[in-house]
């Protein structure tokens, strides 16, 4: 392995800000100092993104299937040559864009699966476009698990600096959340959170568990999930040696975590944590897919169709995502 981790960077939705973000990342000195990136996409789309972003990154072209580690260049580009820029209409989700993003991501995941890179990153996808290209597309977790062949649990984490948010349920209707909660699912999410954070460098992560109901059920007045399901899991986690506390009311637990009382909050459903994390740092948040044999990171924001092509997209979250992947990959190698 090279001294710096090799990271596959898949270009996301071409109709949004992904091309310009990819180009900005490729030009960032800090990224090059801590990793070797392999951009996956179509060079014509990338070059247009670089023009919009006002950067001219130097990337060596490599053939599909090439030995990436044998190439001496610090930054590489694998050109799949699969999207004519004339098919891209900025700000519009379409089939061509979905196929482009899926192909790039699949290639990057295969590189990770086969041990040819140490981590994978991608710039934002548009789920509508992804579903146009693949009708059964659910989310990145399910697709990644399928490509990699993962049979063990995986989950999505949101990371903002040193604060993490994990969740028990993810991309499901809110009306189905309570029925999906079980001691087994919550315990599995708790163990995965503890393991992923240790892999990221936390010696013993302090994890707060949020309740499901208002005021964490208020002693059973507003629901019994906290008493019957969540609290027993917290106790079991403590017996396992996990530094976990709760359940806490979801409307205050992030204030305590932000103040330094906890390293992570395990929430029961998607928006319970996403709203808090994005309010605290929308332009810096990272989404990490945990439970895979290599780090998979992306900015927590979307494709920002409203500002695509204007050259004003913030690099903050994409930078944080790639640097987190580099840090985790280097730690695994060590």
C-alpha positions in Angstrom: 0.0 0.0 0.0 1.1 3.6 -0.7 1.9 5.9 2.2 -1.2 7.9 1.5 -4.5 6.0 1.1 -5.9 5.6 -2.3 -9.5 6.8 -2.5 -12.0 6.3 -5.3 -14.0 9.5 -5.8 -17.2 8.8 -7.8 -18.8 11.8 -9.6 -22.5 12.2 -8.5 -25.5 13.7 -10.3 -24.3 15.7 -13.3 -27.3 18.0 -13.3 -26.4 19.4 -9.9 -23.3 20.7 -8.1 -21.5 17.3 -8.1 -19.2 18.0 -11.2 -17.9 21.3 -9.7 -17.5 19.8 -6.2 -15.5 16.9 -7.7 -13.2 19.3 -9.5 -12.7 21.5 -6.5 -11.8 18.4 -4.4 -9.3 17.2 -7.0 -7.6 20.7 -6.9 -7.5 20.9 -3.1 -3.9 20.9 -1.7 -5.1 19.5 1.6 -6.8 16.5 -0.1 -3.7 15.7 -2.2 -1.5 16.0 0.9 -3.5 13.3 2.8 -4.6 11.0 0.0 -4.3 9.9 -3.6 -7.6 10.2 -5.3 -9.0 8.3 -8.3 -11.8 10.2 -9.9 -14.4 8.0 -11.6 -16.7 9.5 -14.3 -16.7 11.1 -17.7 -13.8 13.5 -18.4 -16.0 15.8 -20.4 -18.4 16.3 -17.5 -15.5 16.7 -15.1 -13.9 19.4 -17.3 -17.1 21.3 -17.4 -17.3 21.1 -13.7 -13.7 22.4 -13.4 -14.6 25.3 -15.7 -17.6 26.2 -13.6 -15.5 25.9 -10.4 -12.7 28.0 -11.8 -10.0 25.3 -11.1 -7.6 23.3 -13.3 -6.7 20.2 -11.4 -3.9 18.0 -12.8 -5.1 14.4 -13.1 -3.3 11.5 -14.9 -5.6 9.5 -17.1 -5.6 5.7 -16.4 -7.3 2.9 -18.3 -10.1 0.9 -16.7 -8.5 -2.1 -15.0 -5.1 -0.5 -14.6 -3.0 -1.1 -11.5 -3.7 2.1 -9.7 -1.0 1.6 -7.1 1.6 1.2 -9.8 0.8 4.6 -11.3 3.1 7.3 -9.8 0.8 10.3 -10.4 -0.7 11.7 -7.2 -4.2 12.1 -8.7 -5.8 9.9 -11.3 -8.9 9.8 -13.5 -10.7 6.8 -14.9 -12.8 7.9 -17.8 -15.8 5.7 -18.3 -16.8 7.9 -21.3 -20.5 7.2 -20.7 -22.3 10.6 -20.8 -22.5 13.2 -23.6 -22.6 16.6 -21.9 -25.4 17.5 -24.4 -27.6 15.1 -22.4 -27.2 17.1 -19.2 -29.8 19.7 -18.3 -28.8 21.5 -15.2 -31.3 21.4 -12.4 -33.3 18.5 -13.9 -33.3 14.9 -12.7 -33.3 12.5 -15.6 -32.5 8.9 -16.6 -29.1 9.7 -18.1 -27.9 11.4 -15.0 -29.0 8.6 -12.8 -27.3 6.0 -15.0 -24.1 8.1 -14.9 -24.0 8.4 -11.1 -24.9 4.7 -10.6 -22.2 3.5 -13.0 -19.5 5.7 -11.3 -20.5 4.6 -7.9 -20.6 0.9 -8.8 -17.1 1.1 -10.3 -15.8 2.8 -7.2 -17.4 0.2 -4.9 -15.9 -2.6 -7.0 -12.5 -1.0 -6.6 -13.0 -1.0 -2.8 -14.5 -4.5 -2.8 -11.5 -5.9 -4.7 -8.9 -4.1 -2.5 -7.7 -1.8 -5.2 -8.5 1.3 -3.2 -8.7 1.9 0.6 -11.8 4.1 0.7 -14.7 5.4 -1.5 -16.2 8.8 -1.7 -18.9 10.3 -3.9 -20.3 13.7 -4.6 -24.1 14.1 -4.1 -26.7 11.8 -5.9 -30.3 12.6 -6.7 -32.5 9.8 -5.6 -35.2 10.6 -8.2 -32.6 10.2 -11.0 -31.2 7.1 -9.5 -34.7 5.5 -9.4 -35.2 6.5 -13.0 -32.1 4.5 -13.8 -32.9 1.6 -11.5 -36.5 1.3 -10.4 -35.7 -0.8 -7.3 -33.1 1.7 -6.0 -33.7 2.2 -2.3 -30.7 4.0 -0.9 -26.9 4.0 -0.9 -26.8 1.4 1.9 -28.7 -1.3 0.1 -27.0 -0.7 -3.3 -23.5 -0.7 -1.7 -24.2 -3.9 0.2 -25.4 -5.5 -3.0 -22.3 -4.5 -5.0 -19.8 -5.3 -2.2 -21.6 -8.6 -1.2 -22.0 -7.5 2.4 -24.1 -9.8 4.5 -23.6 -8.2 7.9 -25.4 -5.1 9.3 -24.6 -1.6 7.8 -26.0 1.8 8.6 -25.7 5.5 7.7 -24.0 7.9 10.1 -23.9 11.6 10.0 -20.7 13.2 11.2 -20.2 16.9 12.2 -16.6 17.4 13.4 -16.4 15.1 16.5 -20.1 14.7 16.9 -21.8 11.6 15.3 -25.5 10.8 14.7 -26.6 7.2 14.2 -30.1 5.9 13.7 -32.1 2.7 14.2 -34.4 3.2 11.2 -33.6 5.1 8.1 -35.4 5.6 4.8 -38.9 4.4 5.8 -42.3 6.2 6.2 -42.7 7.9 9.6 -45.9 5.9 10.2 -43.8 2.7 10.2 -41.1 3.7 12.6 -42.7 2.4 15.9 -43.5 -1.0 14.4 -39.9 -1.4 13.2 -38.4 -0.7 16.6 -37.3 -3.8 18.5 -34.7 -4.5 21.2 -32.7 -6.5 18.6 -32.6 -3.7 16.1 -31.7 -1.0 18.6 -29.0 -3.2 20.2 -27.6 -3.9 16.7 -27.5 -0.2 15.9 -25.8 0.5 19.2 -23.1 -2.1 18.7 -22.5 -0.9 15.2 -22.2 2.7 16.3 -19.7 1.8 19.0 -17.6 -0.3 16.6 -17.6 2.2 13.8 -16.6 5.1 16.1 -13.8 3.0 17.5 -12.6 2.4 14.0 -12.6 6.1 13.5 -10.3 6.7 16.5 -12.6 7.0 19.5 -11.2 5.0 22.3 -14.5 4.6 24.1 -17.3 6.7 22.4 -19.9 8.1 24.7 -23.3 7.4 23.1 -26.6 9.0 24.1 -29.8 7.2 23.0 -32.8 9.3 22.1 -36.3 8.3 23.0 -39.0 7.8 20.4 -41.9 9.8 22.0 -42.2 13.4 23.2 -40.3 13.9 26.4 -39.0 10.3 26.0 -42.5 9.1 26.8 -42.9 11.1 30.1 -42.8 8.0 32.2 -45.3 6.2 30.0 -47.8 9.0 29.6 -46.9 9.4 25.9 -46.0 5.9 25.0 -44.1 2.9 26.5 -41.4 2.3 23.9 -38.8 4.0 26.1 -39.7 1.7 29.1 -40.4 -1.5 27.3 -37.8 -1.5 24.5 -35.2 1.3 24.6 -34.2 1.4 28.3 -33.5 -2.4 28.4 -31.2 -2.1 25.4 -29.3 0.8 27.1 -28.8 -1.4 30.2 -27.7 -4.3 28.0 -25.2 -2.1 26.2 -23.7 -0.9 29.5 -23.3 -4.5 30.6 -21.4 -5.1 27.3 -19.0 -2.3 28.2 -20.4 0.3 25.9 -20.4 3.9 27.3 -24.1 4.5 26.6 -26.8 6.4 28.5 -30.5 7.1 27.9 -33.2 7.2 26.7 -33.2 11.0 26.6 -35.8 13.4 25.2 -34.9 13.9 21.5 -35.5 17.7 21.7 -32.8 18.3 24.3 -30.2 15.5 23.8 -28.4 17.2 21.0 -27.9 20.3 23.1 -26.1 18.1 25.6 -24.1 16.4 22.9 -23.2 19.7 21.3 -22.0 20.9 24.7 -19.6 18.0 24.9 -21.5 15.5 27.1 -21.6 12.8 24.4 -19.7 11.9 21.2 -22.8 10.4 19.5 -26.6 10.4 19.6 -28.4 7.2 18.5 -31.8 8.3 17.2 -34.8 6.2 16.4 -35.6 7.6 12.9 -34.1 9.6 10.1 -35.3 13.2 10.7 -35.0 13.0 14.5 -31.2 13.4 14.1 -30.9 14.8 10.6 -32.7 18.0 11.4 -30.4 18.7 14.4 -27.2 17.9 12.6 -28.0 19.9 9.6 -29.0 22.9 11.7 -25.7 22.7 13.4 -23.6 22.5 10.3 -25.3 22.0 6.9 -22.2 23.0 5.0 -19.8 20.7 7.0 -21.8 17.5 7.6 -20.6 14.2 6.3 -22.6 11.0 5.7 -20.6 7.8 6.5 -21.8 4.4 5.5 -20.6 2.2 8.4 -20.3 -1.6 8.6 -18.5 -2.0 5.3 -14.9 -3.3 4.9 -13.7 0.1 3.8 -14.9 3.7 4.6 -17.6 5.1 2.3 -18.2 8.9 2.7 -20.2 11.7 1.1 -21.3 15.2 1.9 -24.5 15.2 3.9 -26.2 17.7 1.6 -27.9 17.1 -1.7 -27.4 18.1 -5.3 -28.4 21.7 -4.9 -30.1 22.0 -8.3 -30.9 25.7 -7.6 -27.3 26.8 -7.7 -25.9 24.3 -10.2 -23.5 25.8 -12.7 -23.0 29.0 -10.8 -19.7 28.1 -9.2 -20.8 29.1 -5.7 -21.2 25.6 -4.2 -19.4 25.3 -0.9 -16.7 22.7 -0.8 -16.9 22.3 3.1 -18.9 19.1 3.4 -17.2 17.4 0.5 -13.8 18.3 1.9 -14.7 16.9 5.3 -16.1 13.7 3.7 -12.9 13.0 1.8 -10.6 13.8 4.7 -12.6 11.6 7.0 -12.3 8.7 4.6 -8.6 9.3 4.3 -8.2 9.4 8.1 -10.2 6.2 8.6 -8.4 4.4 5.8 -5.0 5.4 7.2 -6.1 4.2 10.7 -7.2 0.8 9.3 -3.9 0.4 7.5 -2.0 1.3 10.7 
